[in-house]
Amino acid sequence: MISSAASSNYLDTDTLNRDREVDLYNHRSQFPALEVENRFYFNYGGQGVICAEALDSITKNFHHIESLGCFSSAAGAWMMSEYDQTKDIIAQQLQVSPSTITLTENTTVGCNIALWAVDWKQGDRLLLSDCEHPGIIASAVQIQKRFGVEIDYFPLTITHNASAEGKDSQDVVELLVQHLQPTTRMVMLSHICWNTGQVLPVKAIAKACHAQDVLVAIDAAQSAGVLPLALEDTEVDFYAFTTHKWWCATLGLGALYIRTAIFDQIEPVFVGWRGLTNGLPIPQWRQDGAKFEVASSTYPLYEALRIAIAHANSWGTQQARYQRICQLSQVLWQKLNEDLPHIDCVRQSPPESGLVSFQINRELAKSAIAQKSHGLISKHFETEYKIFIRALAEPDCLRASVHYLTSLADIDQLVAKLASLAS
């Protein structure tokens, strides 16, 4: 469940005053990537920055395994301890039982498990929104080829300016329900749209879908580490996410939440010893999230995630960090809308998350670089100004990812360089 922070009071001065920014700079000093002189980072939606302690833990843990003796009993016991501790901390952040957590490598692996774990039959239907990541669409197409499943799309793009709350939220649910059919087996969609930052009302969606016996799988790449979450309350069936984006941990570690009520309806996708008990020669599956895991993982990464979460929690609750993300996002959004006539924001309603997408109006932006593609503008900003932003293909735009670690000075610098495109 999302605790609402996306209210009209985005610019609360107690949260965003300059004194609070001093506290932020002290906190940011623990992140080497943010200490590079004159660098301004807006790519958390692609990959977060890692604190020094988490980075150090990775090297330390690889050495520790060597010191214990590779494949020794001592090393095995240490790895399993790391595994258990990491599931525990993820479960705490999501307010669920550790038994519901499957450790993966990234969001896409988790989404693939959700998609392929269903016992699809020819003629079944899968419903996606028209805002999903290409990796999800590609996976769905493979399901279609293999099993004869039909793929439907509901037009989420027309709701880009809907709020996450109230009547507009209900409009999103009603639009989705209109596209359910009697043979729809699953809906897969993002909690936060990766290209627009729109937050979807997943609890209401899950309720409406379950009323028609439809499973709900969530791509949570842009929501884990951003939204305050209590996943059991949402009643979603699958919730797949990574830790290297908004949680600012390492590449190569993700997780999947699976609702207990559907556990016996689904089968493992990838098979290995981690998902099995000792019931050989006939395999017996474990009855927890490990059922969907495979084999050896990069256990030395696990502590880095726990450190990253602890660092974030030392700066306030997830609710407080989400509120800051929304407030900072509106600061940027307002400056783009009100001060830069040559910038068109993709969404005309205030941001509900840390993703702010915008386009360069080339009729009003007169500089030579402004006439280039958004991809080339992104590269120009990185090489010339050390401003890291993302260019997207659909919609054709630039995307700035605003984190609680983002400073007001970062935003001022981005706005100043975007302003220079006008002349």
SULUR-V640987 format. One record per residue. N is the residue number from 1. RES is the residue in three letters. PHI is phi in whole degrees, 0 to 359 (* if undefined). Layout:
BEGIN
n = [N N]
res = [RES RES]
phi = [PHI PHI]
END
This chain:
BEGIN
n = [1 2 3 4 5 6 7 8 9 10 11 12 13 14 15 16 17 18 19 20 21 22 23 24 25 26 27 28 29 30 31 32 33 34 35 36 37 38 39 40 41 42 43 44 45 46 47 48 49 50 51 52 53 54 55 56 57 58 59 60 61 62 63 64 65 66 67 68 69 70 71 72 73 74 75 76 77 78 79 80 81 82 83 84 85 86 87 88 89 90 91 92 93 94 95 96 97 98 99 100 101 102 103 104 105 106 107 108 109 110 111 112 113 114 115 116 117 118 119 120 121 122 123 124 125 126 127 128 129 130 131 132 133 134 135 136 137 138 139 140 141 142 143 144 145 146 147 148 149 150 151 152 153 154 155 156 157 158 159 160 161 162 163 164 165 166 167 168 169 170 171 172 173 174 175 176 177 178 179 180 181 182 183 184 185 186 187 188 189 190 191 192 193 194 195 196 197 198 199 200 201 202 203 204 205 206 207 208 209 210 211 212 213 214 215 216 217 218 219 220 221 222 223 224 225 226 227 228 229 230 231 232 233 234 235 236 237 238 239 240 241 242 243 244 245 246 247 248 249 250 251 252 253 254 255 256 257 258 259 260 261 262 263 264 265 266 267 268 269 270 271 272 273 274 275 276 277 278 279 280 281 282 283 284 285 286 287 288 289 290 291 292 293 294 295 296 297 298 299 300 301 302 303 304 305 306 307 308 309 310 311 312 313 314 315 316 317 318 319 320 321 322 323 324 325 326 327 328 329 330 331 332 333 334 335 336 337 338 339 340 341 342 343 344 345 346 347 348 349 350 351 352 353 354 355 356 357 358 359 360 361 362 363 364 365 366 367 368 369 370 371 372 373 374 375 376 377 378 379 380 381 382 383 384 385 386 387 388 389 390 391 392 393 394 395 396 397 398 399 400 401 402 403 404 405 406 407 408 409 410 411 412 413 414 415 416 417 418 419 420 421 422 423]
res = [MET ILE SER SER ALA ALA SER SER ASN TYR LEU ASP THR ASP THR LEU ASN ARG ASP ARG GLU VAL ASP LEU TYR ASN HIS ARG SER GLN PHE PRO ALA LEU GLU VAL GLU ASN ARG PHE TYR PHE ASN TYR GLY GLY GLN GLY VAL ILE CYS ALA GLU ALA LEU ASP SER ILE THR LYS ASN PHE HIS HIS ILE GLU SER LEU GLY CYS PHE SER SER ALA ALA GLY ALA TRP MET MET SER GLU TYR ASP GLN THR LYS ASP ILE ILE ALA GLN GLN LEU GLN VAL SER PRO SER THR ILE THR LEU THR GLU ASN THR THR VAL GLY CYS ASN ILE ALA LEU TRP ALA VAL ASP TRP LYS GLN GLY ASP ARG LEU LEU LEU SER ASP CYS GLU HIS PRO GLY ILE ILE ALA SER ALA VAL GLN ILE GLN LYS ARG PHE GLY VAL GLU ILE ASP TYR PHE PRO LEU THR ILE THR HIS ASN ALA SER ALA GLU GLY LYS ASP SER GLN ASP VAL VAL GLU LEU LEU VAL GLN HIS LEU GLN PRO THR THR ARG MET VAL MET LEU SER HIS ILE CYS TRP ASN THR GLY GLN VAL LEU PRO VAL LYS ALA ILE ALA LYS ALA CYS HIS ALA GLN ASP VAL LEU VAL ALA ILE ASP ALA ALA GLN SER ALA GLY VAL LEU PRO LEU ALA LEU GLU ASP THR GLU VAL ASP PHE TYR ALA PHE THR THR HIS LYS TRP TRP CYS ALA THR LEU GLY LEU GLY ALA LEU TYR ILE ARG THR ALA ILE PHE ASP GLN ILE GLU PRO VAL PHE VAL GLY TRP ARG GLY LEU THR ASN GLY LEU PRO ILE PRO GLN TRP ARG GLN ASP GLY ALA LYS PHE GLU VAL ALA SER SER THR TYR PRO LEU TYR GLU ALA LEU ARG ILE ALA ILE ALA HIS ALA ASN SER TRP GLY THR GLN GLN ALA ARG TYR GLN ARG ILE CYS GLN LEU SER GLN VAL LEU TRP GLN LYS LEU ASN GLU ASP LEU PRO HIS ILE ASP CYS VAL ARG GLN SER PRO PRO GLU SER GLY LEU VAL SER PHE GLN ILE ASN ARG GLU LEU ALA LYS SER ALA ILE ALA GLN LYS SER HIS GLY LEU ILE SER LYS HIS PHE GLU THR GLU TYR LYS ILE PHE ILE ARG ALA LEU ALA GLU PRO ASP CYS LEU ARG ALA SER VAL HIS TYR LEU THR SER LEU ALA ASP ILE ASP GLN LEU VAL ALA LYS LEU ALA SER LEU ALA SER]
phi = [* 269 278 294 239 275 266 287 268 292 260 302 291 293 273 248 287 293 296 295 295 297 301 297 297 298 292 295 297 275 246 306 295 271 264 294 298 57 251 230 256 227 238 296 291 261 199 278 261 249 287 299 297 293 300 297 295 294 297 302 286 297 295 297 299 296 289 285 105 304 63 277 298 295 295 297 295 296 299 293 294 299 300 295 299 289 299 299 289 297 299 298 293 262 59 225 281 303 293 270 258 250 276 230 258 190 298 297 299 298 294 296 300 300 291 274 283 281 277 291 237 303 97 296 235 241 253 241 273 272 243 279 293 305 298 289 297 298 297 297 296 293 300 300 295 285 244 75 282 265 254 247 231 253 279 293 302 286 253 304 259 277 280 283 237 70 301 298 298 296 299 297 297 297 297 297 299 299 260 283 236 303 257 292 260 211 246 237 203 273 287 242 297 292 256 239 83 294 262 266 279 294 296 294 295 299 298 293 288 295 296 247 60 247 286 236 246 242 276 252 302 255 246 294 93 247 273 292 235 226 294 301 292 287 65 292 273 228 218 254 206 243 250 268 264 287 278 57 252 266 296 96 221 217 202 226 267 236 295 304 296 256 302 279 273 239 241 300 264 258 237 195 296 292 270 251 268 268 279 269 280 272 300 241 279 294 254 211 301 295 305 254 263 243 208 300 235 274 301 298 279 296 296 301 295 297 294 299 294 297 298 297 293 289 257 131 288 299 299 293 291 297 299 296 302 296 295 295 298 288 305 296 302 295 296 295 288 264 253 235 296 271 246 246 288 297 252 261 256 302 298 252 209 268 258 236 256 206 237 271 278 287 285 258 271 261 291 296 293 294 276 280 292 299 298 289 296 300 295 298 297 290 284 270 240 58 256 258 229 251 262 246 269 219 286 292 196 255 232 257 259 255 254 295 285 294 254 298 295 302 296 301 292 299 297 298 287 294 298 292 290 285 240]
END
